[in-house]
Amino acid sequence: MKTGIYLSYVGLGANLLHLSYCHQIAKKNGPITIITLCKNLEAALADDPLIENVFYINQYHKKLIDIFNLANVLKSFDLENLLIFYPSIRLYLSAKLAGIKNIRIYSFFKKKNLHLVKAAKKLTEDFLKINNCPTETSFFVNKDKLNKINEKFENKFKIVIGAGSSGPTTRWGSKNFSKLINQLNKSDDYFFFLLCGPNEKGIENEIILNLIKKNFIALSDKNIENLIPYLCASDMYVGNDSFGSHITSQSGKKSIVMLLDAPRAYTDYSQNYYRMIPNGFTIDEITHGTNANPNLITVEEVIKTINRFRN
């Protein structure tokens, strides 16, 4: 019984928050095929035995005529089941035309107020006929890769500094991250993994130029498959709402995330998340378009939170 999952999301983080549902379905139906709009998902899941194939779609998802083109793509997978984690009549029609027998999809009329976690959880529960589907899982990474990093940075408390993100309104800022690292270095024996994308070297350089101690490694030159072991080997994540936090949280690590311009739904699924909210806001007031001042989350507050979870 071949089963596929369609994730209509470009961002790696949005794809990874659906990983638990992929795993739950694969445990019952066998390794699954994921069809996604995210070009990096295949590399991120390279070590995952529950994922048979990740197919990246970079076309056939915008125009009306693409219904037929996408149907031909879906037909090539010879799927019996397809779960579409997105409300789209177009995707549903493509799946129908592909001859897929069992199609599950979100309600077409709830796109505006869609809660990613609640909707995904319910769809999975209905398909598997179970109650209380787990919303988080364990991220798979090759043990030899982990051991190499742990041996290299033995006896150090390793923090991923998630300074990159999808856009400027979601970033805490390079000055805050530099100050945080310098303050932490006054006491304990830390080591920092600076997580910025290849197009965010400016942010990375701004942080590095202001650091007093050189106890860090920059990850911007590493591809997804090579940098993931650093995230999984870390002891904690501190940073913006980005894909790195989804990997650390699903590796059982405390992930401290600054919520400035992203809804809580993106981090509701894992008990390993701790959300830092700007002073004067509640968690339910933060959403796309909030554009909260990043300095309303102070370095001192973040250090207190780090110390609380480290101890």
C-alpha positions, -999 to +999 in steps of 0.1 A: +000+000+000+019+030-013+013+062+006+022+097-002+021+130+017+019+164-001+034+193+018+025+225+000+051+246+018+083+262+005+100+268+039+120+239+055+107+247+089+070+245+078+078+211+063+096+198+093+068+206+118+048+180+099+075+153+105+056+135+133+026+129+111+049+116+083+064+092+109+031+080+123+017+072+089+050+055+078+050+033+110+016+019+100+018+019+062+055+016+055+081+042+043+063+070+025+069+093-004+068+131+004+060+155-024+070+191-014+077+226-026+108+227-004+141+221-023+161+213+009+137+187+024+153+157+007+187+166+021+173+172+056+157+138+057+186+119+041+191+097+072+154+090+079+145+053+074+107+061+074+110+083+043+113+063+011+115+093-013+112+131-013+101+146-046+107+183-050+081+201-072+093+235-086+065+238-111+029+227-117+015+245-086+003+279-097-018+279-129-052+263-135-037+242-163-012+228-139-040+206-125-035+183-154+003+185-153+004+178-116-020+149-121+006+133-144+033+137-118+012+123-090+002+093-113+038+084-118+041+075-081+014+048-083+000+059-049-030+042-032-032+069-005-024+106-006-027+130+023-026+166+013-016+188+042-031+220+027-066+232+017-066+233-021-093+223-046-067+223-073-045+198-055-075+176-048-086+176-085-050+167-095-050+138-072-085+127-085-073+129-121-042+108-111-065+080-101-055+079-065-081+059-046-079+074-011-074+112-009-074+131+024-072+169+025-079+198+047-113+216+045-113+239+015-131+266+035-107+270+065-076+283+048-077+318+064-075+307+100-056+275+094-038+262+125-010+241+110-006+218+140-043+212+148-052+206+112-024+182+105-031+163+137-067+158+129-061+148+093-036+121+105-059+109+133-088+105+108-066+086+083-051+063+108-083+060+129-064+069+161-068+093+190-042+118+203-016+115+175+018+127+187+027+162+174+064+157+178+088+129+169+125+121+169+147+135+141+169+109+125+206+115+120+234+091+114+251+083+147+286+084+133+280+120+122+269+129+157+298+111+174+323+131+153+309+164+165+305+154+201+341+142+202+354+174+187+335+196+212+336+174+242+328+189+276+314+221+261+278+233+263+269+237+227+243+263+217+230+268+182+226+306+176+198+308+151+205+343+137+191+337+102+154+335+093+129+339+065+128+377+068+140+408+086+108+412+108+114+378+124+150+385+134+162+394+169+193+412+154+230+406+151+238+431+179+216+412+204+232+379+194+268+393+198+259+408+232+243+375+243+274+354+233+298+378+250+278+379+282+275+341+283+313+338+278+319+356+311+309+326+330+307+291+316+324+270+290+302+274+260+307+267+223+284+283+197+272+271+163+263+302+143+233+293+120+228+316+091+218+308+055+243+311+026+226+344+017+229+357+053+266+360+055+262+397+063+244+389+095+270+362+103+299+386+098+282+413+119+280+389+148+315+376+144+331+411+142+317+419+177+327+387+195+354+389+220+361+351+223+365+329+192+346+299+206+323+294+176+319+278+142+300+294+114+277+271+095+267+293+065+290+275+041+277+240+049+249+224+030+218+212+048+229+176+050+263+185+065+250+211+090+222+191+104+245+169+126+257+201+143+221+210+152+213+175+165+245+174+185+239+207+202+226+211+238+203+240+231+189+263+204+186+301+209+174+322+181+148+332+156+119+312+144+137+292+117+142+256+105+170+250+129+147+252+159+125+225+144+154+201+142+168+208+177+133+206+193+127+172+176+161+161+187+149+165+223+168+197+229+154+229+245+147+254+218+144+291+229+127+310+201+121+347+198+086+352+185+085+386+168+064+381+136+053+345+135+021+328+149+024+305+178+010+276+156+045+271+142+059+261+176+028+248+194+036+212+186+067+206+207+072+206+245+109+214+239+100+249+227+102+279+249+088+311+233+103+345+242+076+371+238+083+409+234+075+428+265+040+443+262+027+415+240+009+382+246+017+351+226-017+353+209-010+388+197+021+378+178+014+368+142+024+376+106+025+414+103+031+421+140+066+434+134+074+437+171+105+456+181+132+429+187+147+449+215+115+443+236+132+409+242+162+418+263+195+400+264+192+397+302+159+379+299+173+355+274+203+347+296+180+340+326+160+316+304+192+298+292+204+294+328+171+281+339+170+254+313+206+246+315+204+241+353 
